[in-house]
Amino acid sequence: MSKVEINQGEIKVKFDAATAGKLSFEDLGVTKEAIDLEGGLLRLVFDLEDVKELNYYQVPSLEVFYEENMPETLWICEFNGKTILDKTDHHGQSTILLLDRKVLDNLEQHHENTLIVHAEFPAPVKLNLEQSWIHLFK
């Protein structure tokens, strides 16, 4: 299904097939011990290069839950090097990012398809991997 690589403040997920439905970060293989966001910065990289048919869900989405109540979080999503979402989320313990399927379709390439999500939290944060998920494909 996918291969996960975890570095300081970064989670890289390389998909080898389109998996329908919501996938929790836990389902993807991310463990609590491995992810450390003491600096408040998070980078999620979803590599779709090996997926043969990118048949996106009608509203590709991502929800990130965190244990702390954050006053404000900055989120930036890029697909193949182009910013597709730039949002500030105010106050809460989770953020939902809704992506435009048509924009993803238009930016799709033959060789490289990478979705990168940057998050900037105002303080150290612990992710809830069980409740955080991504839903890209139908």
N, C-alpha and C positions, 0 to 999 in steps of 0.2 A: 504494500500500500504506500508507505512513505518511509523516508530515512530522515532522522532528526540529528542535527548537530547543534550543540549548545556551547556558547562562549559567554564571556562576561557581558551581561545585558542584552544578549542576542540569541534568538532561537531561529535556526534555519530548518525548514522542512522541504525536502525534495520529494515531490509526488511522482510515482511511476505510473499511476492510472487515475482517472477521474472517479472519485468516490462520492456517490450521491448522499445527500443528507448532511445533517450537522455532525461535525467531528469535534469532540472536546479536545483540549490541549493534552489531556491525559490519554485519550484514545490515540493521539498522534505519537505518544511516547515521551512526552515531556514530564520530567519528575521534579518535585518540589526541591529536592536536594541540589539539583543542577542549576536552577535559575536564581540568580542573585541580582536584585535591582536596588542595591544600596545607594547608587548614584541618582536614582529616579529616572534613568533613561532606559527605554526598551526599543529594540529593533526586531521586528518579525520579518523573516524572509520566506516567501512561499515560491519555490522554484517549480514551475509547471512545464519545463522544457521537455520532459519525457512523456507527458500526457499526449496521446495521439489525437484525440478529439476533444477540444475545449468546448463542451456543451454546458454553458454557464446556467446556473439557477436564475430564475427571473429577476431576483434582487440579490446578487451575491452579497453576503454579509459576514460580519465578524463582531463578536461580542467579547469584551475583555472584562472580567470581574477581578476586583482586588479587595483585599481584606480591610484596608484602611478607607476612611471616608476622605476623599480628596476634594479640596476646594476648586481646583481648576486643572485641567489636563489638556495639553496640546497634542493633536494627532495629525499626521501627514501620511497619505497613502500615495505610492508611486507605482505605476505599471509600465514596465519597459522604459524606465528613466523619465517618464512624464508624470507630473503631479496630477492626480485625479481627485483628490480630496484633501482639504486643509480645514481643520475644524478645531474649535476650542470647546471642550465639554466642561460645564460648570457644575460643581458640587455633586458628589455621589460616590458609589462604590462600583460602578460599571460604566462602560461606554459601548454603544452600538454604532458600528460603521456600516452604512448602506452604500454599496457601490453601484454604479450605472453599468449594466450589462452591455449596452450599446457602445459605451466608451471602451470597455475591455475588448470587445469584438474589433473595434476600429484600430486599436493599438497592438493587436495580436501580430506576432511575427512567426516566421517558419522555424527559426532556430532557437530563439530565446524568449521565454515568457516568464517574467519574474514580478511578483507583487511584493512590495516592500512597505511595511507599516512602521512608522516612527512614532513613539510616544514619549512625551516629556512630562513627568510627574513633578510636582513642586517639592516632593520629599521622598525618602526611600519607601518602597512599596513591595508588598507580597501578593503575587497573583494567586487567584483561586483557579487552579488548572482543571478542576472537575467541572466548574461552571463556565469557564471561558471556552469559546468554540468558534469554528469557521464553517461556513456553508457556501461553497463555491459552485458545485456542480449539481445538475438534476439527474 
